[in-house]
Amino acid sequence: MADPSVTEPSSDSLEVIRKFAETYAQRTGTYFCSDTGVTAVVLEGLARHKDKLGAALCPCRHYEDKEAEVAQAFWNCPCVPMRERHECHCMLFLTEDNPFRCEKQTISMDEIKSSVSG
């Protein structure tokens, strides 16, 4: 059952995050996860944080104070581990040698919506 305190991200933020992720994957030679649901949920979480916090804070980590984390920018996507070492905790941007990656660097809004609504 879905958590009622979690609101859906705006369509605009989700589209901005989707385009960012596609561009970043292409620019860095990384790929999305073979499980489209993983990619969709991470993108939705990034968009939700963009709406609520004004920045795409990594949705896959626990924070005592999300606003302080946003200000520090360490975990804002792409986070420092991703930028420095191509290590993506969320499995959004996977390197070519990762067994969970697919060949895709794009994802449609329909794919995102069908993956997170099901």
C-alpha positions in Angstrom: 0.0 0.0 0.0 1.3 3.4 -1.0 2.4 5.9 1.8 -0.3 8.6 1.8 2.3 11.2 3.1 4.3 10.8 -0.2 3.0 13.0 -2.9 3.6 12.4 -6.6 6.2 14.8 -8.2 5.0 17.4 -10.7 5.0 16.4 -14.3 7.3 19.3 -15.1 9.9 18.1 -12.5 9.7 14.5 -13.6 10.3 15.6 -17.2 13.2 17.8 -16.2 14.8 14.9 -14.3 14.1 12.4 -17.1 15.8 14.6 -19.6 18.7 15.3 -17.2 19.2 11.5 -16.6 19.2 10.8 -20.3 21.7 13.5 -21.1 23.9 12.6 -18.2 23.9 8.9 -19.1 24.8 9.7 -22.7 27.5 12.2 -21.7 29.1 9.8 -19.2 28.8 6.6 -21.1 26.6 5.0 -18.4 23.4 3.1 -18.8 20.1 2.6 -17.0 19.2 -0.5 -15.0 17.9 -3.5 -16.9 14.9 -3.3 -14.5 13.0 -0.3 -15.8 11.2 -0.1 -12.4 14.4 0.8 -10.7 15.1 3.6 -13.1 11.5 4.9 -12.8 11.4 4.8 -9.0 14.7 6.7 -8.7 13.7 9.3 -11.3 10.4 9.8 -9.5 12.2 10.2 -6.1 14.6 12.7 -7.6 11.7 14.7 -9.1 9.8 14.6 -5.8 12.9 16.0 -4.0 13.3 18.6 -6.7 9.7 19.7 -6.0 9.9 19.6 -2.2 13.5 20.7 -1.6 14.5 22.6 -4.8 17.2 20.1 -5.6 17.5 16.5 -6.9 18.7 15.0 -3.6 19.5 11.2 -3.9 16.3 9.4 -2.9 18.0 6.2 -2.0 19.6 7.4 1.2 18.3 8.3 4.7 18.9 11.9 5.9 18.4 13.3 9.3 18.0 16.8 7.8 17.3 16.9 4.0 17.5 20.6 3.7 21.0 20.6 5.2 22.0 17.8 2.8 20.8 19.8 -0.1 22.8 22.8 1.0 25.9 20.6 1.3 25.3 19.3 -2.3 27.3 16.1 -1.7 24.2 13.8 -2.4 22.5 16.0 -5.0 22.3 14.1 -8.2 24.8 13.4 -9.7 26.3 12.9 -6.3 30.0 13.2 -5.6 30.7 9.4 -5.7 29.0 9.3 -9.2 30.9 12.4 -10.5 34.3 11.2 -9.1 34.2 7.4 -9.5 31.0 6.6 -11.5 29.6 4.8 -8.5 25.8 5.2 -8.4 24.2 3.9 -5.2 20.7 4.2 -6.8 21.6 2.0 -9.8 20.4 4.9 -12.1 23.7 5.3 -13.9 25.5 2.0 -14.4 28.9 1.5 -16.0 29.3 -0.8 -19.0 30.8 -3.5 -16.8 27.8 -3.6 -14.4 25.8 -6.8 -14.9 22.5 -5.0 -14.1 22.8 -2.4 -16.8 20.8 -2.5 -20.0 21.7 -1.0 -23.4 19.3 2.0 -22.8 20.2 5.6 -22.1 16.6 6.8 -22.6 13.3 6.2 -20.8 9.9 7.5 -21.8 7.4 9.2 -19.5 5.0 6.3 -20.3 7.7 3.8 -19.1 8.2 5.7 -15.9 4.4 6.1 -15.2 3.6 2.4 -15.9 6.5 1.3 -13.8 5.7 3.4 -10.7 1.9 3.0 -10.9 1.8 -0.8 -11.1 
